[in-house]
Amino acid sequence: MTTAESASEPSQAGEFDLGKLLAERGAERYELHTGHLNHQLPRMLHTIGFDKVYERAEGAYFWDADGNDYLDMLAGFGVMGLGRHHPVVRKALHDVLDAGLADLTRFDCQPLPGLLAEKLLAHSPHLDRVFFGNSGTEAVEGALKFARFVTGRPRVLYCAHAFHGLTTGSLSVNGESGFRDGFAPLLPDTAVPLGDLDALERELRKGDVAALIVEPIQGKGVLEGPPGWLRAAQELLHRHKALLIADEVQTGLGRTGDFYAYQHEDGVEPDLVCVAKALSGGYVPVGATIGKDWIFKKVYSSMDRVLVHSASFGSNAQAMAAGLAVLSVMENEQIVANVRATGEQLRSRLAALTDQYEMLAEVRGRGLMIGIEFGRPRSLKLRSRWAMLQAARKGLFAQMVVVPLLQRHRILTQVSGDHMEVIKLIPPLIIGEREVDRFVDAFTAVMDDAHNGGLVWDFGKTLVKQAVANR
C-alpha cells in the first residue's frame, strides 16, 4: 500500500462513527443535559410535558420513534426559515465540503463571502457593505460598535420589551429585565417606549446618543409601533446626527411578507441592518451586519485598522454556501409571496375566532409572524379560573394552550415572552394550506376545551402549583 493510499483510507482503530455513537448513547439525551449542560432545561421540559424524543425532521415536520408527525410552528425560534433539511441547502453544503477550499486563510479574499454580500445587498438597495459574523447577537454587537465609533457617542437607545441578544453589548439593549438582572454594569443605554416619539426626542436632545436599535416587529409579544412611527423616528435620529439600526434577525428574510420588516413602511432606510437566523438554512451559524458605505469606510479607515472588527469563523465557506443557497431558494421558490399569502390566510382565520372565544383577545402580526393574545373573559365562571392563573403567574393561560397543542395535536408552539399571555407563531416560511388547516383545527379544539372547563384546566392547576413552588 502506498503512502497516498494509506492516507486516504480511514484507520479502523481510530475511526469515528457518529451513527454508532448516537445509537449507543442517544437515549441518554436528557441525562446528559442534566449532568453536563443547563440542568434547568430538562427540568422545564419534563414539567410541561415537552420532553419528547424526536427521531428525524424534514420541512415543517418532526417524527418520533413511533412514526407520529409533529407540525413545527416555531422553526427553531426562526432559524429554520426554509424548514429542516432543504435539499438545495444540503446539496450546497455537500458541494462546498467536497470542493476542499482553502478556507479561512486570513490572508486572501475567497469568492463566496463577496458573492453572498452581493446577493444580500441586492435586497438592500440603500446599503453598501456587509460584515459576516456567526449569530444574531454578533450582528447586533457589530452594529453597536460601528454606531458608537462613527458618531463618537456612547449611548444607544432601545425599546421596552426588545430582544437583541444575550452577549454583553446586545444585553445592554435588551428590554427584558429578567435577562439583564445580575449582569450589570452594562453599556450606557436608555429604554424608550415603542412608538413614543416624544420620549425619543427627549433623549436625543441630550446630544450623547449614537443610535436607536429597533426590531420593526418585536419578537416579544409580536408588537410594532403605530403607522409612520419608524420613519418619523428615523427623521428625528438623523436630525440629531444619530443612526437607525434595524434588528431584522428574526423579522428579516421574508418572515413578515417583505424581505425586511422595515420595508412595510415607505421611506425607512436604516443606517445599519442586522440579519442572521434564517440565512443559515438551519445548518451553519451565520450573522450579518449590513451598512452604508461611509460607516464602513470610517470604521476601516486605514490598513492599520483592517482587523479592528473581525470574527474567527466569520465568512467561513460553509456558512457562505448555506446563505447563498437560502437566497437562491427564496427567489426560485417565491418564498416571500408564499409568506404573504399563507400568513394572511392563517391570521384572518384565527382573527375570525375572536368573536367565538371570550379569552381570545387579539390576533396580530405580519406574514408568518403572528401573535395570539389572550385576555380576561367576561363570564363569571371563566373569570374566576382566569384570576387563579393570574394570581399565580401571568402567562400561565398561554402555556395551558401551548401544552395541549403539542401533547394532543402534535403541534409545537411557544409562549411569546415571560409574563405574557401571548402565543407566537413563527413557522417555516414554506408552510401552506394543509398546515394552516391543521393548526386552526387544533387551536379551535383547545379553545373549545378551555372555554368548556375541560382537561386543559387540570394542567392549569399543575402549572399553578409549579409557579407557587418556584417563588
Salt bridges, closest charged atoms under 4 A:
GLU28 OE2 - ARG25 NE 2.57
ASP51 OD2 - HIS46 ND1 2.66
ASP69 OD1 - ARG410 NH2 2.94
ASP69 OD2 - ARG438 NH1 3.05
ASP72 OD2 - ARG84 NH1 2.63
ASP95 OD2 - LYS91 NZ 2.75
GLU176 OE2 - HIS161 ND1 3.15
ASP189 OD1 - ARG180 NH2 3.43
GLU201 OE1 - ARG205 NH2 3.82
GLU203 OE1 - ARG155 NH1 2.67
GLU203 OE1 - LYS206 NZ 3.18
ASP208 OD1 - ARG155 NH2 2.80
GLU224 OE1 - ARG366 NE 3.29
GLU235 OE2 - ARG231 NE 3.53
ASP247 OD2 - HIS164 ND1 2.66
ASP258 OD2 - HIS264 ND1 3.32
ASP258 OD1 - ARG340 NH2 3.61
ASP271 OD2 - HIS238 NE2 2.89
ASP271 OD1 - LYS292 NZ 3.15
ASP293 OD1 - ARG129 NE 2.67
ASP293 OD2 - LYS297 NZ 3.33
GLU331 OE1 - LYS119 NZ 2.95
GLU331 OE2 - HIS123 NE2 3.48
GLU333 OE2 - HIS86 NE2 3.09
GLU344 OE1 - ARG347 NH2 2.62
GLU362 OE1 - ARG364 NH1 2.82
GLU373 OE1 - ARG364 NH1 2.61
ASP418 OD1 - ARG393 NH2 2.71
ASP418 OD2 - HIS419 NE2 3.57
GLU435 OE2 - ARG434 NE 3.32
ASP437 OD1 - ARG349 NH1 2.52
ASP449 OD2 - ARG408 NH1 3.76
